[in-house]
Each structure stands twice: as structure tokens, then as C-alpha cells.
Amino acid sequence: MGLRKLAYEIGKNKEGYYVVFEFEAKPELIVELERNYRITDEIIKFIVVRKDEE
């Protein structure tokens, strides 16, 4: 989605890169992914959403 203005300032950041990934993974992998997101300074906000099967 690219560089965009954030809905609200986070820290001193007013802009950020929005990225959407679609993937399949086991629940234990999601836990590890979120742990890595939390400890990565370059990632200031994230959300992981489960997509219902169609």
C-alpha cells in the first residue's frame, strides 16, 4: 500500500509504510511472527487477522 500518513502520531512518526501480507500458517508460527514484530524497532504497529475460509 506504500507510504501513507498515519491515522494518528505514533511516537514521533507521522507517516509509515502500510503493507498487507496474505499467507497460511499454523497457529504456533503466528505466535512467533508476532513476537518478532514486537521486538523489531522498524515495525511500529501491526495486526494479524484470520481470514475466514470462503
Order of alpha helices (4+ residues) and beta strands (2+ residues): beta-beta-alpha
